[in-house]
Amino acid sequence: MSDSSPPSELSAYLQSMWHDAKGDWNKAHSIIQNIEDKKAAWVHAYLHRKEGDIGNADYWYRRAGKTRPSGSLDSEWENIVQALL
């Protein structure tokens, strides 16, 4: 996380989460928004939850086959990254 860019071997999903962790929501969103699978939908849902757009987040959680968690964003970030590793 101390580098200025994510490691090149990371998947697009993990690159998106890396940029989110670095505080670049827009870059994280731009990476994930055009990927059409359940993993991308989960990352997309998390990003919109973080943004505060709960209606949009819930749409993406449904696409991911997930339910919006009640825990913290940090906890969800950890869960997503662990699942994607």
C-alpha positions in Angstrom: 0.0 0.0 0.0 3.0 2.3 0.3 3.5 2.3 -3.5 2.0 5.0 -5.8 0.3 2.4 -7.9 -1.1 -1.1 -7.3 1.1 -4.2 -8.1 0.6 -5.1 -11.7 -0.3 -8.7 -10.9 -3.5 -7.7 -9.0 -6.8 -8.5 -10.6 -9.0 -5.6 -11.6 -11.2 -6.2 -8.5 -8.2 -5.9 -6.2 -6.8 -2.9 -8.1 -10.2 -1.2 -7.5 -10.1 -2.0 -3.8 -6.4 -0.8 -3.6 -7.4 2.6 -5.1 -10.3 2.8 -2.7 -8.0 2.1 0.2 -5.7 4.9 -1.1 -8.6 7.3 -1.0 -9.3 7.4 -4.8 -13.0 6.4 -5.0 -13.2 7.7 -8.6 -10.4 5.5 -9.9 -11.7 2.5 -7.9 -15.2 3.1 -9.5 -13.8 3.6 -13.0 -11.9 0.3 -12.9 -14.9 -1.8 -11.7 -17.9 -0.2 -13.4 -17.7 -2.0 -16.7 -17.0 -5.5 -15.4 -20.1 -7.6 -15.6 -19.9 -10.4 -13.0 -20.9 -11.0 -9.4 -17.4 -10.1 -7.9 -17.4 -6.8 -9.7 -21.0 -6.2 -8.6 -20.0 -6.7 -5.0 -17.1 -4.3 -5.2 -19.4 -1.8 -7.0 -22.0 -2.2 -4.2 -19.4 -1.5 -1.6 -18.2 1.6 -3.4 -21.7 3.0 -3.7 -22.4 2.2 0.0 -19.2 4.1 0.9 -20.4 7.0 -1.3 -23.6 7.0 0.6 -25.8 6.1 -2.4 -27.7 3.3 -0.6 -30.3 2.8 -3.2 -27.7 2.2 -5.9 -25.6 0.1 -3.5 -28.6 -2.1 -2.8 -29.1 -2.6 -6.6 -25.4 -3.8 -6.9 -25.7 -6.0 -3.8 -28.7 -7.7 -5.5 -26.6 -8.2 -8.7 -23.9 -9.7 -6.6 -26.2 -12.0 -4.8 -25.4 -10.4 -1.5 -27.2 -8.5 1.3 -25.9 -5.1 2.3 -24.0 -5.7 5.5 -24.8 -3.8 8.7 -21.1 -3.7 9.8 -18.5 -1.1 9.1 -17.1 -0.2 5.7 -13.7 -1.2 7.0 -15.0 -4.6 7.9 -16.6 -5.0 4.5 -13.5 -3.9 2.7 -11.5 -6.6 4.6 -14.2 -9.2 3.8 -14.2 -8.4 0.1 -10.4 -8.4 -0.2 -10.1 -11.7 1.7 -12.7 -13.2 -0.7 -10.8 -12.0 -3.8 -7.3 -13.1 -2.7 
